[in-house]
Amino acid sequence: MTFNINLSWSASEEPINDPQSFCRDHQINFGSGQQIQASSAPEYSGNAANINPEESLLAALSSCHMLTFLTIAHLKRLPIVSYKDSAFAELGKNGAGKIFVSKIVLCPEIEFATEVNQEVITKIHEKSHENCFIANSLNPETQFEIKY
C-alpha cells in the first residue's frame, strides 16, 4: 500500500530586500483530494494562518492513535459515544544537537456508551500505541504519555 501527496511552492514575485528572507507558504494536495495551505511555524518565519509540519505530525499521530483505539474498542464490543484529543508536541535537541519533536502528549477524552474499567481503557491505549502506524514510524526517543 502506498500513499501520496503533491507539494508545491513558488518564489514570490515581489523583490526580496533581505536575502535571508523568503516566503515559506506552500500548498499540499493529498491523494484523497484534500488540499491545505502550509508554512513553517511562526517561530521559523512561517505564516501562523497555515498548518506547519509539527502540527501535521501531531495530527497524524493523534488521528492514528484514535483510529486504532476505536478499532480495538469495536472488536471488544465497547461502544464509544465520542473521542476527543487535545494533544501537544514539544521541540528539543537530540544527542547530535539537532532540533526534533522530543515529546508528544496525547490527552484523549473518551465517552463510552457503557461503564468501562480504567484498567481496560489503559490496556487499549497501550495496544493502540503499539499498533499505530505513525507511532511505529517515529524516532524511539520520542516520549508518548497518554493522559485521561
trRosetta pair geometry for C-beta under 8 A, 3 or more apart (Angstrom, degrees):
i j d omega theta_ij theta_ji phi_ij phi_ji
3 31 6.0 -144 -165 12 66 143
4 31 4.6 98 62 -69 77 118
5 28 5.5 -10 180 -171 127 96
5 29 6.5 151 -167 79 69 49
5 30 5.3 -33 -109 -107 88 52
5 31 6.6 -89 -75 -27 47 78
6 28 7.4 153 79 -158 46 48
6 29 4.4 -9 58 59 97 106
7 26 6.1 29 -177 151 91 130
7 27 7.2 165 -152 86 49 51
7 28 5.2 -14 -102 -105 79 75
7 29 7.7 -162 -72 24 33 69
8 26 6.3 178 87 -166 40 91
8 27 5.3 -9 58 58 90 95
8 29 7.7 23 1 -2 103 104
9 25 7.5 151 -128 96 89 47
9 26 3.9 -47 -81 -104 92 111
9 27 7.8 173 -72 20 52 65
11 22 7.2 -59 -130 -157 80 115
11 23 7.6 132 -151 43 40 103
12 16 7.0 112 64 -62 118 97
12 22 7.2 -173 8 -159 107 69
12 23 4.8 105 -45 -1 115 131
16 19 6.7 107 117 -96 116 37
16 21 5.9 -173 -164 82 111 88
16 22 6.3 -24 -110 -92 152 68
17 21 7.6 7 63 50 68 129
18 21 4.0 59 82 8 111 115
21 45 7.0 -151 -131 -160 77 145
24 39 4.8 93 104 -160 96 82
24 40 4.4 -45 157 6 156 98
24 44 7.5 90 -80 114 174 91
24 45 6.2 122 -14 105 133 88
24 46 4.8 -78 80 -107 139 75
24 47 6.9 -166 71 -7 90 85
25 37 6.7 -14 -162 -177 99 98
25 38 7.4 145 -154 84 51 43
25 39 4.8 -28 -93 -87 55 104
25 46 7.8 129 -67 -156 59 76
25 47 5.3 28 -79 -3 98 141
25 50 6.1 152 -123 -27 84 162
26 37 7.8 155 83 -161 34 55
26 38 5.4 -28 70 71 81 92
26 39 6.9 146 18 -86 70 50
27 35 6.5 -3 -175 -172 104 100
27 36 7.3 165 -154 85 59 42
27 37 6.0 -35 -102 -107 71 56
27 38 7.0 147 -108 22 18 85
28 35 7.1 166 86 -153 51 53
28 36 5.2 -7 57 58 98 89
28 38 5.3 40 -11 -9 111 132
29 33 7.9 -25 -172 -146 89 24
29 34 7.7 164 -155 89 49 45
29 35 5.1 -14 -105 -105 70 88
30 33 6.9 -32 80 37 82 23
30 34 4.5 7 41 60 123 89
30 35 7.1 -147 13 -73 78 39
30 36 7.8 46 -24 0 105 95
36 50 7.7 121 156 -161 89 85
36 51 5.4 -12 162 25 134 134
37 47 7.9 -52 142 90 110 137
37 49 7.6 -8 102 114 129 90
37 50 4.6 -99 121 -119 89 106
37 51 7.1 129 83 18 53 83
38 50 5.2 141 -140 162 15 117
38 51 5.0 -48 -107 73 77 82
38 52 6.7 127 -165 -99 84 29
38 53 7.5 70 -175 -56 126 63
38 56 7.4 2 -121 -50 127 132
39 46 3.8 143 136 -167 103 102
39 47 3.9 135 -18 35 172 89
39 49 7.9 61 13 61 137 64
39 50 3.9 99 3 71 101 133
39 51 7.6 132 27 66 66 37
39 52 6.1 -47 81 -90 62 79
40 44 4.2 -86 148 92 128 112
40 45 6.3 35 73 69 128 66
40 46 3.3 -156 75 -62 63 123
40 52 5.7 48 -173 -134 26 110
40 53 7.3 -18 -119 7 58 99
41 44 5.1 72 60 20 80 99
41 46 5.2 112 61 37 15 134
41 52 4.3 67 -67 -150 65 172
41 53 7.9 -84 -34 39 88 74
41 54 6.0 5 -57 21 125 125
41 55 7.9 138 -89 -18 94 97
42 45 7.7 57 -166 -74 36 4
42 46 5.5 -96 -73 67 32 79
42 47 7.4 -46 -87 135 75 5
42 48 4.4 13 -66 -73 124 93
43 46 7.8 -3 41 27 45 96
46 50 7.0 -108 165 63 106 108
46 52 5.8 94 116 -98 165 115
47 50 4.5 54 88 12 108 110
51 55 5.3 -125 -160 83 80 128
51 56 5.9 90 154 -60 116 91
52 55 5.1 93 56 11 72 102
52 56 7.0 -132 101 -8 37 92
53 56 5.3 -54 -145 36 35 116
53 57 6.3 37 157 -21 68 102
54 57 5.9 -50 -150 33 31 111
54 58 6.4 30 152 -16 63 108
54 89 5.9 -157 176 83 99 137
54 91 7.2 -59 -117 -63 142 106
54 101 6.4 155 -135 -86 90 113
55 58 5.6 -56 -147 40 33 112
55 59 6.1 34 154 -20 67 107
56 59 5.8 -54 -145 37 29 111
56 60 6.3 31 155 -22 63 106
57 60 5.7 -54 -149 34 29 113
57 61 6.5 25 156 -15 64 106
57 89 7.0 54 90 -72 106 170
57 101 6.2 -142 107 -39 149 162
58 61 6.0 -58 -150 38 29 107
58 62 6.2 26 156 -16 65 111
58 87 5.6 176 179 113 104 121
58 88 7.2 -16 -144 -146 144 19
58 89 4.6 -128 -83 -22 118 124
58 101 7.9 -166 -63 -143 84 145
58 104 6.4 -178 -116 -133 81 111
59 62 5.8 -57 -141 41 29 110
59 63 5.9 28 160 -18 65 112
60 63 6.0 -58 -143 40 24 110
60 64 6.1 23 158 -18 62 111
60 134 5.0 168 136 -118 97 149
61 64 5.8 -57 -143 38 28 110
61 65 6.2 28 158 -19 65 107
61 87 7.4 -177 87 177 102 163
61 104 6.0 -1 97 173 162 158
61 106 7.4 -126 126 -70 104 114
61 132 7.1 68 -153 151 66 142
61 134 4.7 -150 -96 118 60 135
61 135 6.2 94 -141 -67 97 73
61 138 7.3 16 -93 -43 124 141
62 65 5.9 -56 -147 36 27 110
62 66 6.3 26 155 -18 63 109
62 85 4.9 -180 -163 104 117 150
62 87 4.5 -137 -83 -5 127 152
62 106 6.0 161 -110 -116 80 103
63 66 5.8 -56 -148 37 29 111
63 67 6.3 25 157 -16 65 108
63 134 8.0 80 66 -5 81 151
64 67 5.9 -56 -144 38 28 108
64 68 6.3 26 156 -16 64 108
64 132 4.4 103 132 -163 109 103
64 133 5.8 -119 -150 47 136 79
64 134 4.1 164 15 12 162 116
64 135 6.8 -164 103 -14 129 83
65 68 5.9 -60 -149 39 28 109
65 69 6.1 31 152 -22 65 109
65 85 7.7 103 78 -92 118 160
65 106 5.9 -56 84 -113 166 163
65 108 7.6 -134 119 -53 120 132
65 125 7.9 22 -176 -147 111 72
65 128 5.4 80 -161 144 70 118
65 129 6.5 9 -122 -85 105 62
65 132 5.1 -21 -83 -93 60 148
65 134 7.7 -80 -36 57 74 114
65 135 6.8 78 -75 -40 93 123
66 69 5.5 -56 -146 37 30 113
66 70 6.2 30 156 -19 66 106
66 83 5.5 138 -149 135 109 139
66 85 6.3 -119 -67 -21 119 134
66 108 7.1 162 -93 -109 87 128
67 70 5.7 -50 -144 36 30 112
67 71 6.4 34 154 -21 62 105
68 71 5.7 -53 -150 34 31 114
68 72 6.5 28 154 -16 65 106
68 127 7.8 -156 150 117 111 74
68 128 4.1 136 106 -148 110 81
68 131 5.2 163 -154 91 134 100
68 132 4.9 -113 -10 -82 153 76
69 72 6.0 -58 -149 38 29 107
69 73 6.2 26 156 -16 66 110
69 83 7.1 148 93 -134 128 148
69 108 7.4 76 -1 -142 177 171
69 110 7.6 -118 149 -90 138 144
69 124 5.9 83 -143 147 80 106
69 125 6.7 7 -105 -96 115 54
69 128 4.3 -2 -69 -98 73 151
70 73 5.8 -56 -143 40 29 110
70 74 6.1 34 155 -23 64 107
70 80 6.3 -100 -121 33 80 148
70 83 6.6 -101 -71 -18 103 158
71 74 5.7 -55 -148 34 28 113
71 75 6.4 26 154 -17 63 106
72 75 5.7 -55 -149 37 32 110
72 76 6.4 21 154 -9 65 110
72 124 5.1 165 107 -148 132 93
72 127 5.7 128 -117 99 158 126
72 128 6.1 -117 6 -71 140 86
72 131 7.8 133 -58 49 120 144
73 76 5.8 -64 -147 46 31 105
73 78 4.3 -88 -166 72 84 104
73 79 7.7 142 147 -85 108 9
73 80 5.5 53 121 -36 153 115
73 112 7.8 -140 -160 -109 134 102
73 124 6.0 47 -67 -151 81 150
74 77 7.5 29 180 -79 33 32
74 78 7.6 -91 -63 51 21 65
76 120 7.8 164 161 -177 158 118
76 124 7.4 -98 8 -93 151 119
78 112 6.0 -46 170 -138 96 123
78 114 7.3 -117 -147 53 69 102
78 116 5.7 59 -153 -98 128 133
78 120 7.6 166 -87 141 156 132
78 124 7.9 -94 53 -77 152 154
79 112 6.7 113 85 -165 57 72
79 113 4.0 -6 93 17 111 131
79 114 6.9 81 48 3 93 92
80 83 5.9 15 163 -46 139 101
80 110 6.1 -60 -139 -169 115 101
80 111 6.9 108 -167 79 70 54
80 112 5.7 -55 -106 -106 57 58
80 113 7.1 -126 -84 -17 8 85
81 111 4.3 -54 63 106 109 104
81 112 6.7 116 3 -172 89 7
81 113 5.4 129 -50 -70 95 71
82 109 7.9 -3 111 108 99 87
82 110 7.3 -176 93 -148 56 43
82 111 4.6 29 46 38 87 112
83 108 6.3 -21 -166 -161 87 110
83 109 7.5 156 -155 80 39 52
83 110 5.1 1 -109 -109 76 81
83 111 7.8 -139 -64 27 44 67
84 108 7.0 146 81 -153 43 58
84 109 4.7 -11 62 56 96 99
84 110 7.9 -170 28 -73 60 43
85 106 5.8 -37 -153 -163 123 85
85 107 6.2 131 -159 67 65 57
85 108 4.7 -29 -93 -92 89 68
85 109 7.4 -177 -79 16 39 68
86 107 4.8 -36 63 72 79 121
86 109 7.8 30 -1 -9 95 106
87 104 6.8 6 -178 -178 113 88
87 105 6.4 173 -152 90 66 55
87 106 4.9 -21 -103 -110 106 55
87 107 6.2 -180 -81 19 47 78
88 104 7.6 -177 95 -149 40 51
88 105 5.5 0 57 54 80 99
88 107 7.8 23 3 -6 85 116
89 101 5.2 -29 -178 -151 125 112
89 103 6.8 162 -155 89 53 56
89 104 4.8 -15 -104 -103 86 76
89 105 7.7 -176 -81 19 39 67
90 101 7.4 118 74 -159 40 62
90 102 5.7 -51 97 62 90 92
90 103 4.4 10 44 55 108 103
90 104 7.9 -155 21 -70 68 38
91 99 5.5 7 -179 -171 117 101
91 100 7.0 160 -150 83 72 24
91 101 6.2 -56 -98 -100 61 46
91 102 6.3 84 -174 5 22 95
92 99 7.4 164 88 -144 23 60
92 100 6.6 -30 67 64 69 71
92 102 3.0 10 25 -24 118 154
92 103 7.0 67 -14 -7 123 90
93 97 5.4 -11 -178 -147 124 37
93 98 6.5 142 -152 66 73 26
93 99 5.9 -45 -94 -88 67 49
93 100 7.4 102 -131 19 24 79
93 102 7.7 -13 18 -64 24 133
94 97 7.2 -57 69 11 62 16
94 98 5.2 -11 39 58 105 83
94 100 5.1 35 -37 12 109 130
94 102 7.6 -173 -70 -93 69 97
94 139 8.0 -77 -96 169 136 159
94 141 6.5 100 -120 87 103 167
100 139 6.6 -6 173 28 144 159
100 141 7.6 62 101 81 143 125
100 142 7.9 -112 139 -75 112 92
101 104 6.4 31 156 -55 116 98
101 138 7.8 -67 78 -152 119 122
101 139 8.0 150 64 35 83 117
101 142 6.2 19 105 -112 89 118
102 141 7.1 -51 -137 128 66 103
102 142 6.8 -169 -165 -113 22 62
102 143 7.3 18 149 12 63 95
103 142 6.9 166 -95 -158 25 67
103 143 4.8 -11 -121 52 78 106
103 145 7.9 3 -170 3 99 108
104 142 6.0 19 5 177 103 114
104 143 7.0 177 36 80 60 58
104 144 5.9 -10 76 -101 95 69
105 144 7.7 153 -101 -153 37 42
105 145 4.9 -17 -122 60 83 101
105 147 6.5 25 178 -10 102 117
106 144 6.8 9 4 -164 105 89
106 145 7.3 -179 35 82 66 50
106 146 5.5 -17 74 -110 104 65
106 147 7.1 -179 93 23 52 76
107 147 4.5 -16 -114 65 74 114
108 125 7.6 -171 40 -106 136 115
108 146 6.9 -20 21 -158 104 93
108 147 7.7 152 29 70 56 61
108 148 7.5 -23 74 -109 74 51
109 148 7.9 106 -101 -167 55 50
110 121 7.1 177 61 -141 136 121
112 115 7.2 127 88 -107 126 8
112 116 4.7 88 2 -8 172 120
116 120 5.5 -110 175 77 93 127
116 121 5.8 104 121 -56 117 98
117 120 4.4 90 68 2 91 106
117 121 7.2 -161 95 -7 49 84
118 121 5.5 -52 -149 36 38 114
118 122 6.3 42 152 -22 68 103
118 148 7.5 18 -144 -127 103 172
119 122 5.7 -50 -148 34 32 114
119 123 6.5 31 153 -18 63 105
120 123 5.8 -55 -150 37 31 110
120 124 6.5 32 151 -20 65 104
121 124 5.7 -54 -150 34 32 111
121 125 6.5 34 151 -19 65 103
121 148 7.3 80 122 -108 137 129
122 125 5.7 -54 -152 35 32 112
122 126 6.5 32 151 -19 66 105
122 146 7.8 152 -132 90 64 134
123 126 5.6 -50 -146 36 35 113
123 127 6.3 31 155 -15 66 106
124 127 5.8 -56 -145 42 31 109
124 128 6.1 37 152 -25 65 107
125 128 5.5 -53 -145 35 30 115
125 129 6.4 31 156 -20 64 103
125 146 4.5 115 175 -176 143 173
126 129 5.9 -54 -151 34 29 109
126 130 6.5 28 152 -17 63 108
127 130 5.6 -54 -147 38 34 113
127 131 6.1 8 161 0 67 115
128 131 6.3 -75 -144 50 25 95
128 132 6.0 41 157 -47 67 102
129 132 5.9 -38 -138 8 28 117
129 135 5.4 -147 -164 177 64 172
129 144 5.9 150 -138 119 133 154
129 146 7.2 -117 -52 -46 128 124
130 135 7.8 -68 -72 97 8 136
130 136 8.0 50 178 -70 36 103
131 136 7.8 -21 -160 -37 16 125
132 135 3.9 68 79 12 113 111
132 136 6.5 172 86 -11 58 86
133 136 5.9 -64 -151 41 27 109
133 137 6.4 25 152 -23 64 112
134 137 5.5 -61 -151 34 33 113
134 138 6.8 37 154 -31 66 103
135 138 6.0 -52 -152 20 33 114
135 144 6.7 13 -134 -71 118 156
138 142 4.9 -41 145 30 125 148
139 142 5.2 108 74 -19 82 98
